[in-house]
Amino acid sequence: MSPWAIGFLVFIVYPMVTSLYFSFTHYDLLSSPRWIGLDNYKFMFTKDAFFWLSVKNTVWIVVVGVSVRILFAIATATLLTRPRRGIKGYRTMYFLPSMAPPVAAALAFVYLLNPAFGPVNQLLTSVGVQDPPLWFFSPSTSKWGLVILGLWGVGDAMIIFLAGLLDVPRQLYEAADIEGANAWQKFRTVTLPMISPVIFFSLVTGIIWGFQYFTQAYVTSTVNATSKTSLGYPEGSLLFYSVYLYQQGFSYFKMGYASALAWVLFVVTMVCTLVMIRTSRRWVHYQGGGMFR
Amino acid sequence: MSARGIRASGADAVRGLATATEISPRPVPAGVKRHRMLSSVADHTLLILFAAMFALPMLFIFFTSLMTDQQSLSSVIWPRPFVWSNYVTIFEEVPLLAYTWNTTQIAVLSTIGTVLSCVPVAYALSRMEWRGRNAVFVIVLSTMMLPFQVTIIPLYIVFVRLHMIGTLTPLILPAFFGDAFSIFLLRQFFTSIPEDLSDAARVDGASEWQIMMRVIVPLAKPAIAAVALFNFLYAWNDFFGPLLFLGNNPKLWTLAIGLIEFRTSHRVQWNLTMAASLVFMIPVIILFFLAQKVFIEGVTLTGTKG
């Protein structure tokens, strides 16, 4: 236990306490931290337009990005339970892209979705789409580009749903058949309750992931933007919370303000997770008890 | 349950995939048969369609990596000519070999650190009785929810003070002090091993350390392999850590941050970027095919045993 205990103190407790302290200070690394009380938090909530922009973008990716990804994971996993032959080959092909390093995947999609020479828009034009989307060059479509990137790497979520779906006892479907249930009713009354723990798991991890969304957004906006200062390109539409925090802390070295941003993120993540755990008792069905068996 | 039985139980989820495909044949009426055939054709059409959607980006990356710079900026999809020399150019234009070596060092050392530090903790949390055990487990779980942004600023400042920014240390050292997710995964697996086995060893006079090394670790190989693979992959792919800690020292850059270097002052050299991306991905893909079972079991274990 002791290495973990030391690690816990050095890498978790000490930094947590320190960053909480920093969040009440003005600290630029050059001079020592100066106590300013709640000023960082006041500025954040009342004056900082970029903070609210990054909140808006992050909520969007959490709500839209995570739910679309979970739906797609369920759809592809369901499809994989259907055939009797060749399932292994398909499973490998569907899963593989999720292994691609996020930087490489993001770069690839910046190229694929390039409005001038990317294959996606050429395909769209060739099937007769007038004015195909500008993807990462327009604030109205840039986040959808990231959603598509997330769908390409759906494999890790999909594989968990696949295991969940194959765990559903066949007798339940047979019983539903006898009662004359159609496909949708079977999905609604048998499949959905049985995979609800997996949905719950994906939602919780998805929300935590969404709040910390960084690499893909950072890479796409820095690659397309012409100057380094325009983080969140185009027009701040990819300025996510973690990107903004990184900029404040490690480009501008506003360590106090960045710490305050980090603590707001922490509190919001905690509250969301706790709310989900509380409400989960109403809709998540565990077959054999929960975590502490 | 026998030792083999335990090992199998970890693999149940994946085995399910196999058994689902082996349904014993029964005589079926012709109408049902035709209906099944049609729906099976529909299924496979959809499956192939999705497979194409997953595979096409990879193909485009490959094609682009073989184009000339000019061609990669044109609307042509098929490379003409095939510029295989791009794969030489990337190593000349950017110190890609050094980046690969740096990435490998970080990935291997932090993986070793994680396994060495997490196995004993997970053992203590699952196979030993002591006061406060559940409280510690709850703390481990809650650190999984802690956004890294909360701890990264003070840690960064500590590493600045220790003059370790621009060295590999900040990316390797923390791994030797345990990682909540790995502890959790191992603990869940260890819990599923029957207590009788430990008791038998205790009767023979084995110490807890001996029981862990000789009984539990050999049985938990799949889970340990999964933890090692996840950590290797995480370190290999990591972008934020190297960006933060190595940004000012290009000699120690990793592949992840070196990838965005293939550009002129105005724009990206897509052909070279794609070639380098593939070089970056290939070890991951090879690893996946070598250990596909471990990967899929591991991912499944995290999602269904929670």
Boltz contact constraints between the chains, C-beta under 6 A:
constraints:
  - contact:
      token1: [A, 1]
      token2: [B, 124]
      max_distance: 6.0
  - contact:
      token1: [A, 3]
      token2: [B, 117]
      max_distance: 6.0
  - contact:
      token1: [A, 3]
      token2: [B, 177]
      max_distance: 6.0
  - contact:
      token1: [A, 4]
      token2: [B, 121]
      max_distance: 6.0
  - contact:
      token1: [A, 4]
      token2: [B, 178]
      max_distance: 6.0
  - contact:
      token1: [A, 7]
      token2: [B, 177]
      max_distance: 6.0
  - contact:
      token1: [A, 7]
      token2: [B, 178]
      max_distance: 6.0
  - contact:
      token1: [A, 11]
      token2: [B, 174]
      max_distance: 6.0
  - contact:
      token1: [A, 11]
      token2: [B, 177]
      max_distance: 6.0
  - contact:
      token1: [A, 12]
      token2: [B, 143]
      max_distance: 6.0
  - contact:
      token1: [A, 15]
      token2: [B, 151]
      max_distance: 6.0
  - contact:
      token1: [A, 15]
      token2: [B, 154]
      max_distance: 6.0
  - contact:
      token1: [A, 15]
      token2: [B, 155]
      max_distance: 6.0
  - contact:
      token1: [A, 18]
      token2: [B, 154]
      max_distance: 6.0
  - contact:
      token1: [A, 19]
      token2: [B, 150]
      max_distance: 6.0
  - contact:
      token1: [A, 19]
      token2: [B, 153]
      max_distance: 6.0
  - contact:
      token1: [A, 19]
      token2: [B, 154]
      max_distance: 6.0
  - contact:
      token1: [A, 79]
      token2: [B, 46]
      max_distance: 6.0
  - contact:
      token1: [A, 79]
      token2: [B, 47]
      max_distance: 6.0
  - contact:
      token1: [A, 82]
      token2: [B, 43]
      max_distance: 6.0
  - contact:
      token1: [A, 83]
      token2: [B, 43]
      max_distance: 6.0
  - contact:
      token1: [A, 84]
      token2: [B, 21]
      max_distance: 6.0
  - contact:
      token1: [A, 87]
      token2: [B, 21]
      max_distance: 6.0
  - contact:
      token1: [A, 90]
      token2: [B, 47]
      max_distance: 6.0
  - contact:
      token1: [A, 90]
      token2: [B, 51]
      max_distance: 6.0
  - contact:
      token1: [A, 93]
      token2: [B, 51]
      max_distance: 6.0
  - contact:
      token1: [A, 93]
      token2: [B, 54]
      max_distance: 6.0
  - contact:
      token1: [A, 94]
      token2: [B, 54]
      max_distance: 6.0
  - contact:
      token1: [A, 97]
      token2: [B, 54]
      max_distance: 6.0
  - contact:
      token1: [A, 99]
      token2: [B, 284]
      max_distance: 6.0
  - contact:
      token1: [A, 99]
      token2: [B, 288]
      max_distance: 6.0
  - contact:
      token1: [A, 100]
      token2: [B, 281]
      max_distance: 6.0
  - contact:
      token1: [A, 101]
      token2: [B, 237]
      max_distance: 6.0
  - contact:
      token1: [A, 101]
      token2: [B, 280]
      max_distance: 6.0
  - contact:
      token1: [A, 103]
      token2: [B, 239]
      max_distance: 6.0
  - contact:
      token1: [A, 103]
      token2: [B, 256]
      max_distance: 6.0
  - contact:
      token1: [A, 103]
      token2: [B, 259]
      max_distance: 6.0
  - contact:
      token1: [A, 104]
      token2: [B, 277]
      max_distance: 6.0
  - contact:
      token1: [A, 104]
      token2: [B, 280]
      max_distance: 6.0
  - contact:
      token1: [A, 104]
      token2: [B, 281]
      max_distance: 6.0
  - contact:
      token1: [A, 107]
      token2: [B, 273]
      max_distance: 6.0
  - contact:
      token1: [A, 107]
      token2: [B, 277]
      max_distance: 6.0
  - contact:
      token1: [A, 108]
      token2: [B, 57]
      max_distance: 6.0
  - contact:
      token1: [A, 108]
      token2: [B, 61]
      max_distance: 6.0
  - contact:
      token1: [A, 111]
      token2: [B, 270]
      max_distance: 6.0
  - contact:
      token1: [A, 112]
      token2: [B, 57]
      max_distance: 6.0
  - contact:
      token1: [A, 112]
      token2: [B, 60]
      max_distance: 6.0
  - contact:
      token1: [A, 117]
      token2: [B, 73]
      max_distance: 6.0
  - contact:
      token1: [A, 117]
      token2: [B, 74]
      max_distance: 6.0
  - contact:
      token1: [A, 117]
      token2: [B, 75]
      max_distance: 6.0
  - contact:
      token1: [A, 119]
      token2: [B, 60]
      max_distance: 6.0
  - contact:
      token1: [A, 119]
      token2: [B, 77]
      max_distance: 6.0
  - contact:
      token1: [A, 122]
      token2: [B, 75]
      max_distance: 6.0
  - contact:
      token1: [A, 156]
      token2: [B, 299]
      max_distance: 6.0
  - contact:
      token1: [A, 159]
      token2: [B, 296]
      max_distance: 6.0
  - contact:
      token1: [A, 159]
      token2: [B, 299]
      max_distance: 6.0
  - contact:
      token1: [A, 160]
      token2: [B, 303]
      max_distance: 6.0
  - contact:
      token1: [A, 163]
      token2: [B, 13]
      max_distance: 6.0
  - contact:
      token1: [A, 163]
      token2: [B, 300]
      max_distance: 6.0
  - contact:
      token1: [A, 163]
      token2: [B, 304]
      max_distance: 6.0
  - contact:
      token1: [A, 166]
      token2: [B, 16]
      max_distance: 6.0
  - contact:
      token1: [A, 166]
      token2: [B, 20]
      max_distance: 6.0
  - contact:
      token1: [A, 198]
      token2: [B, 303]
      max_distance: 6.0
  - contact:
      token1: [A, 201]
      token2: [B, 303]
      max_distance: 6.0
  - contact:
      token1: [A, 201]
      token2: [B, 306]
      max_distance: 6.0
  - contact:
      token1: [A, 212]
      token2: [B, 147]
      max_distance: 6.0
  - contact:
      token1: [A, 214]
      token2: [B, 240]
      max_distance: 6.0
  - contact:
      token1: [A, 215]
      token2: [B, 239]
      max_distance: 6.0
  - contact:
      token1: [A, 245]
      token2: [B, 149]
      max_distance: 6.0
  - contact:
      token1: [A, 249]
      token2: [B, 153]
      max_distance: 6.0
  - contact:
      token1: [A, 255]
      token2: [B, 153]
      max_distance: 6.0
  - contact:
      token1: [A, 258]
      token2: [B, 153]
      max_distance: 6.0
  - contact:
      token1: [A, 259]
      token2: [B, 153]
      max_distance: 6.0
  - contact:
      token1: [A, 262]
      token2: [B, 149]
      max_distance: 6.0
  - contact:
      token1: [A, 262]
      token2: [B, 150]
      max_distance: 6.0
  - contact:
      token1: [A, 265]
      token2: [B, 147]
      max_distance: 6.0
  - contact:
      token1: [A, 265]
      token2: [B, 149]
      max_distance: 6.0
  - contact:
      token1: [A, 266]
      token2: [B, 147]
      max_distance: 6.0
  - contact:
      token1: [A, 266]
      token2: [B, 150]
      max_distance: 6.0
  - contact:
      token1: [A, 269]
      token2: [B, 147]
      max_distance: 6.0
  - contact:
      token1: [A, 273]
      token2: [B, 145]
      max_distance: 6.0
